[in-house]
Amino acid sequence: MNRIFFLLLASVLLAACMPAFTPPQAVPERFDLGARPEFPVADALPGSTRSMAFDLFAAPALENTAMRYRLNYADPAKVQFYAYARWADTPGELLRLFLQERLFWMEGATPDRCRLELDVQRFEQIFSAPETSYGALSVQARLRHPDTGIQAERRIDLRAPASAPDAAGGVKALTGAAEELVGRLRTWRVNANANCQK
């Protein structure tokens, strides 16, 4: 009897000295907007030989690496975040690098007199149904001349369909929306105001 008691006591003491078991936690995946593209000269768009200097400002809600999404079919006012997926940097910094690599790509480009100002207001994945979602990117854009102030201003709202109802699908959709933003900005700049070339 005493032997059984001492064995039980020893097992209890041994268990008390051992650290509690903590199950391993999944490491969040990190995403960005892809590698820098290689642009052949033949792909130059009208007016793209003028380099576009810009400033980008992101909404305070986007100043973190969380990946946002909304279930519009359930509660469109509720912002949710992926538990095991993160941006590699804040959305503002990712977009800044993405645009810089695409709006300054041609060596020897003539500098534009106007500076582009971008306020990023939305950058998130939106589900319209459990299996259907899209990337939403909203930007307020301005062209500011150093001497005469704002020459043109417009809001750009973009949607790109997601290929899958998950974080990776949202990343591809938002990358597609960012690529469309580049084209919109180039076209808008060409058509906006000739004063920017003086």
Secondary structure, DSSP 8 states (H G I E B T S, - for coil): -HHHHHHHHHHHHHHHHS----------EEE-S-------GGG--TTTTEE--EEEEE-GGGSSSEEEEEETTT-TT--EEEEEEEESS-HHHHHHHHHHHHHS-STT-EE-SSEEEEEEEEEEEEEEETTEEEEEEEEEEEEEETTTEEEEEEEEEEEEE-SSSSHHHHHHHHHHHHHHHHHHHHHHHHHH-GGGG-
